[in-house]
């Protein structure tokens, strides 16, 4: 049994096998809500109270809504739309002794390699296609079970359960089909183009598993790519459903967080700064007024967090244990952008909305990963708090989270977007 919000999340995940498809799914939601798409490559004509969005490289998107030209500050939520997986290389087909065809791939991000074995997979991404006028980019997705990464039977590897270092150039290459199987031919037929006209591609493997609800009281969910599509779905849902009379609200979903964010469409690029600059130019805000709108605002860097593991509780911090269904996680460490002021302000916003929160710290013996908050802050120095939802098996192709927490995140982000807050010295007023 699934509630409507959970089912919408599962549908969103299913329609978002790659970062490009995530942007496409977000685009459809925004257009349905009456937002206007703006190309980065053309001039922008904006209006008070109207909603807009722009995409970069088809894989990152920023939506915004300014209630008036004289807005007070920026209220930003920033998750990411990519997930760890395998990326398909050029000329990917590899003959296997005249019997089968496998694909040449490379690892994208920090996935758990062993968990990709023996599960139905497919491929999605985008194609660069030759046209009469030049080139065009086209999204593609094979919506069926297409391939698998076969494991080696234990009879042929008696040490399989004793730990094994996997070689991604040998052990994790997927089986596509029999002799002569041709991925690009299959994709060209799906896209309605000649194979010879496919000049380039960004293609990724993805798990075909559908999200599910489980647990003694149906209290947990499992799905592919919960990191970070759960936060992306929550952010766009809250953004569309919110209204702020004073602040310019922004939802930024970035690509390439899993590989460091340093691409032209990542959080380390100028994309957010560029969009805020163009908003401020329309609003007539000069350099100082732009700085005030940034410094009086706040950014929620939204990326899921580690829950206490039932079999490895010692991996968690001994005094700050986060559980699934325990509320929004506020993440603290030298790898995060959270400070005392931003944590306190976000906690107070959630308190006023009756949304539970919990604090996460890394176990000092096991440093955790970073996320986009610190990186984005190097481009736009807006006060930032890193948040997420507690989950198990992060970076697995099938992750686990708390069913109740999805609503907690949507409600918390909505409360943030609806809040008007202003700093006066060391105090902040929330309306």
C-alpha positions in Angstrom: 0.0 0.0 0.0 1.3 3.4 -0.9 0.0 6.9 -0.2 -0.4 9.4 -3.0 2.8 11.4 -2.1 4.9 8.2 -2.0 3.4 7.0 -5.3 4.2 10.4 -6.9 7.8 10.0 -5.7 8.1 6.6 -7.3 6.7 7.9 -10.5 9.1 10.8 -10.5 12.0 8.4 -9.9 10.9 6.0 -12.7 10.7 8.9 -15.1 14.2 10.2 -14.1 16.8 7.4 -14.9 19.5 10.1 -15.7 20.1 13.7 -14.7 18.8 14.8 -18.2 15.6 12.9 -17.6 15.3 14.4 -14.1 15.4 17.9 -15.7 12.8 16.8 -18.2 10.5 15.5 -15.5 10.9 18.8 -13.5 10.3 20.8 -16.7 7.0 19.0 -17.2 5.9 19.8 -13.6 6.8 23.4 -14.0 5.1 23.9 -17.4 2.0 22.2 -15.9 2.1 24.8 -13.0 2.2 27.7 -15.5 6.0 28.5 -15.4 7.7 29.9 -18.5 10.9 28.4 -19.8 13.8 30.8 -20.5 16.8 29.8 -22.7 20.1 30.7 -21.3 21.2 31.8 -24.8 18.6 34.5 -25.2 17.4 37.7 -23.4 15.0 37.4 -20.5 11.8 39.4 -20.1 10.5 38.9 -16.5 7.4 39.9 -14.7 6.5 40.4 -11.0 4.9 37.3 -9.4 5.5 35.1 -12.4 7.4 31.8 -12.4 10.3 31.0 -14.7 13.0 28.3 -15.2 16.1 27.7 -17.3 18.2 24.7 -18.0 21.9 24.2 -18.7 23.3 21.3 -20.7 19.9 19.6 -20.4 21.0 18.2 -17.0 20.7 21.1 -14.5 17.7 23.3 -14.0 17.0 26.5 -11.9 13.4 27.7 -11.4 12.5 31.0 -9.7 9.7 33.3 -8.8 10.1 36.9 -7.7 7.0 38.4 -6.0 8.1 41.9 -6.9 11.1 43.9 -8.1 11.8 45.1 -4.6 12.1 41.6 -3.1 14.1 41.3 0.1 16.2 38.1 -0.3 16.8 34.8 -2.1 15.3 31.6 -0.6 17.0 28.8 -2.4 16.8 25.0 -2.2 19.4 23.0 -4.1 19.4 19.2 -4.4 21.1 17.3 -7.2 19.7 15.1 -10.0 22.5 12.6 -10.8 23.2 9.3 -9.1 26.1 6.9 -9.0 26.0 4.3 -11.8 27.9 3.2 -14.9 28.5 5.4 -18.0 28.7 3.8 -21.5 31.9 4.4 -23.4 32.2 5.2 -27.1 32.1 2.2 -29.4 30.7 0.2 -26.5 30.0 -3.2 -28.0 32.5 -5.9 -27.1 32.4 -9.4 -28.6 32.6 -12.3 -26.2 34.1 -15.1 -28.2 31.4 -15.0 -30.8 28.8 -16.0 -28.3 27.6 -12.8 -26.6 28.0 -9.0 -26.7 28.8 -7.0 -23.6 29.2 -3.2 -23.2 32.3 -1.3 -22.3 31.5 1.0 -19.4 33.1 3.2 -16.7 32.1 3.9 -13.2 30.2 7.2 -12.6 30.4 8.4 -9.0 31.0 6.3 -5.9 28.6 3.4 -6.3 28.8 0.0 -4.5 29.9 -2.2 -7.5 28.9 -5.6 -6.1 25.3 -4.6 -5.7 24.8 -4.1 -9.4 25.1 -7.8 -10.2 22.2 -9.9 -11.4 19.5 -7.3 -11.6 17.5 -6.0 -14.6 19.1 -2.9 -16.0 18.5 -0.6 -19.0 20.2 2.4 -20.6 19.1 6.1 -20.9 20.7 9.4 -21.6 21.0 11.7 -24.6 22.3 11.5 -28.2 24.1 14.1 -30.3 22.5 13.7 -33.7 23.6 15.0 -37.2 20.9 17.1 -38.8 20.6 18.9 -42.1 21.2 22.2 -40.3 23.8 21.0 -37.9 23.3 18.9 -34.8 20.5 18.4 -32.2 20.4 16.7 -28.8 17.7 14.1 -28.1 16.8 12.2 -24.9 16.6 8.5 -25.1 15.5 5.7 -22.8 14.9 2.0 -23.4 11.9 1.4 -21.1 12.4 -2.4 -20.7 14.8 -4.8 -19.1 17.7 -4.7 -21.5 20.8 -6.0 -19.8 22.4 -7.4 -16.7 25.8 -7.6 -15.1 26.2 -11.4 -14.5 28.1 -12.5 -11.4 30.5 -15.4 -11.4 29.0 -18.6 -10.0 30.4 -19.6 -6.6 31.4 -22.9 -8.1 33.9 -21.0 -10.2 34.9 -18.6 -7.4 35.0 -20.4 -4.0 36.4 -17.3 -2.3 33.4 -15.1 -3.4 32.2 -14.7 0.2 35.6 -13.9 1.6 35.9 -10.4 0.0 37.0 -9.6 -3.5 38.3 -6.5 -5.1 36.3 -5.9 -8.3 37.9 -4.7 -11.5 35.4 -2.3 -13.3 37.1 -3.0 -16.6 36.3 -6.7 -16.3 33.9 -7.7 -13.5 31.1 -5.2 -14.0 30.6 -5.0 -17.8 27.0 -5.7 -18.7 25.7 -8.5 -20.9 23.7 -6.8 -23.7 22.7 -9.7 -26.0 23.9 -12.4 -28.3 26.5 -12.2 -31.1 26.2 -9.0 -33.0 24.0 -7.1 -30.5 24.2 -3.4 -31.3 23.3 -0.8 -28.7 23.5 2.3 -30.9 21.5 0.6 -33.7 18.8 -0.2 -31.1 18.9 3.4 -29.8 18.8 4.9 -33.3 15.7 2.9 -34.1 14.1 4.1 -30.9 15.0 7.7 -31.7 13.9 7.4 -35.3 17.3 8.3 -36.8 20.0 6.6 -38.8 22.8 5.0 -36.6 25.4 6.8 -38.7 23.9 10.1 -37.7 24.6 9.5 -34.0 27.7 11.6 -33.5 28.1 11.4 -29.7 26.2 10.2 -26.6 25.9 10.5 -22.8 24.5 7.1 -21.8 24.1 5.6 -18.4 23.0 2.3 -17.0 20.1 2.4 -14.5 18.2 -0.1 -12.3 14.8 -1.0 -13.6 13.4 -1.8 -10.2 10.2 0.1 -9.2 10.0 1.7 -5.7 8.2 -0.2 -3.0 6.8 0.2 0.5 7.8 -2.4 3.2 8.1 -3.0 6.9 5.9 -4.4 9.6 3.8 -1.3 9.5 4.7 -0.2 6.0 7.0 2.4 7.5 9.9 2.1 5.0 10.4 2.7 1.3 12.9 1.3 -1.2 13.7 2.6 -4.6 16.6 3.4 -6.9 18.2 6.8 -6.8 16.6 8.0 -3.5 19.9 9.8 -3.2 19.1 12.4 -4.4 15.8 12.2 -6.3 13.9 12.1 -3.0 15.2 15.6 -2.2 14.8 16.8 -5.8 11.1 15.7 -5.8 10.5 17.3 -2.4 12.2 20.5 -3.5 10.2 21.0 -6.7 7.0 19.9 -5.0 7.5 22.5 -2.2 8.6 25.2 -4.6 5.6 24.9 -6.8 3.2 24.8 -3.9 4.7 27.7 -1.9 4.2 31.4 -1.9 6.4 34.1 -0.5 5.3 37.8 -0.5 8.8 39.2 0.1 11.5 36.8 -1.0 12.5 35.5 -4.5 12.2 31.7 -4.2 14.6 29.5 -6.2 14.8 25.8 -6.8 18.2 24.7 -8.3 18.7 21.0 -9.2 22.3 20.5 -10.2 24.1 17.7 -12.2 27.4 16.0 -11.5 27.3 16.3 -7.7 28.5 12.6 -7.6 31.6 13.5 -9.5 32.6 16.7 -7.7 30.2 19.4 -9.1 33.0 21.1 -11.1 31.3 20.9 -14.6 29.7 23.9 -16.3 26.3 22.6 -15.1 27.4 21.6 -11.6 27.1 23.4 -8.3 30.7 24.6 -8.6 29.9 26.4 -11.9 28.6 30.0 -12.2 25.0 28.8 -13.1 23.3 29.9 -9.9 25.3 33.1 -9.8 24.4 33.8 -13.4 20.7 33.3 -12.8 20.7 35.5 -9.7 22.6 38.1 -11.6 19.9 38.2 -14.3 17.1 38.4 -11.8 18.8 41.3 -10.0 19.4 43.1 -13.3 15.7 42.8 -14.1 14.9 44.0 -10.5 17.2 47.0 -10.8 19.4 45.8 -8.0 23.0 47.0 -8.2 26.0 45.3 -6.7 25.3 46.3 -3.1 21.6 45.5 -3.3 22.4 42.1 -4.9 24.8 41.4 -2.1 22.1 42.3 0.4 19.6 39.9 -1.3 22.1 37.1 -1.0 23.3 37.8 2.6 19.8 38.2 3.9 18.7 34.9 2.2 19.5 31.3 2.8 20.2 28.1 0.8 19.1 24.6 1.8 21.7 22.2 0.3 19.5 19.1 0.2 21.2 15.7 -0.1 20.3 12.6 1.8 22.1 11.5 5.0 23.2 8.3 6.6 20.7 6.6 9.0 22.0 4.4 11.9 22.5 0.9 10.4 20.8 -1.9 12.3 23.8 -4.2 11.8 26.5 -1.6 12.2 25.4 0.9 14.8 29.1 1.5 15.7 29.5 3.3 12.4 27.3 6.2 13.6 28.4 9.0 15.8 27.9 7.8 19.4 25.8 10.8 20.5 24.1 11.9 17.3 22.2 9.0 15.8 19.8 9.7 13.0 16.9 7.3 12.3 14.6 6.8 9.4 11.2 8.5 10.0 12.9 10.7 12.6 12.5 13.9 10.6 14.7 16.1 8.5 18.4 15.6 9.1 20.6 18.7 9.6 24.1 17.8 8.7 27.2 19.1 10.6 30.8 18.6 9.8 33.8 20.4 8.3 32.6 18.9 5.0 29.3 20.7 5.2 28.3 24.4 5.0 26.0 24.3 8.0 26.9 26.7 10.9 25.2 27.5 14.2 23.2 30.4 12.7 21.8 28.6 9.7 21.1 25.4 11.7 19.2 27.4 14.3 17.2 29.3 11.8 16.1 26.2 9.8 15.3 24.4 13.1 13.1 27.3 14.1 11.3 27.4 10.8 10.6 23.6 11.1 9.5 24.0 14.7 6.9 26.6 13.7 5.6 24.2 11.0 5.6 21.2 13.4 8.2 19.4 11.3 10.7 17.2 13.3 14.4 17.6 12.8 17.5 15.6 13.9 21.2 16.4 13.9 23.8 14.4 12.1 27.6 14.3 12.8 30.1 12.0 11.2 31.7 9.3 13.4 35.2 10.8 13.7 36.8 7.5 12.8 34.8 7.4 9.5 34.7 10.7 7.7 31.6 11.0 5.5 31.3 12.4 2.0 30.7 16.1 1.2 28.0 17.6 -0.9 27.2 20.7 -3.0 26.6 23.2 -0.2 30.3 24.2 0.3 31.0 24.0 -3.4 28.0 26.3 -4.3 29.1 28.7 -1.6 32.3 29.4 -3.4 30.3 30.9 -6.2 27.4 32.4 -4.3 28.3 33.2 -0.6 24.7 32.8 0.7 24.2 31.5 4.2 23.7 27.7 3.8 22.5 24.7 5.8 23.0 21.2 4.6 20.0 18.9 5.1 18.7 15.5 4.0 16.7 12.5 4.9 18.1 9.5 6.7 18.6 6.5 4.5 20.4 3.1 4.4 22.5 1.7 1.7 23.5 5.0 0.2 24.9 4.7 -3.3 23.4 1.2 -3.7 21.2 0.8 -6.8 18.3 0.2 -4.4 18.2 2.4 -1.3 16.1 2.4 1.8 14.4 5.4 3.6 11.6 6.2 6.0 8.1 6.6 4.5 7.0 9.4 6.8 10.2 11.4 6.1 9.1 12.3 2.6 6.2 14.3 3.9 8.5 15.8 6.6 10.8 17.1 3.9 8.1 18.5 1.7 6.5 20.2 4.7 9.9 21.5 5.9 10.9 22.9 2.5 7.4 24.4 2.0 7.7 26.2 5.4 11.2 27.5 4.4 9.9 28.8 1.1 6.9 30.5 2.8 9.0 32.1 5.5 10.0 35.7 5.5 13.1 36.1 7.7 15.4 39.1 8.3 18.7 39.3 10.2 19.3 42.3 12.5 22.7 42.0 14.0 22.9 38.6 15.7 19.1 38.1 15.8 16.7 36.9 13.1 13.0 37.5 12.9 10.8 34.9 11.2 7.4 35.9 9.8 
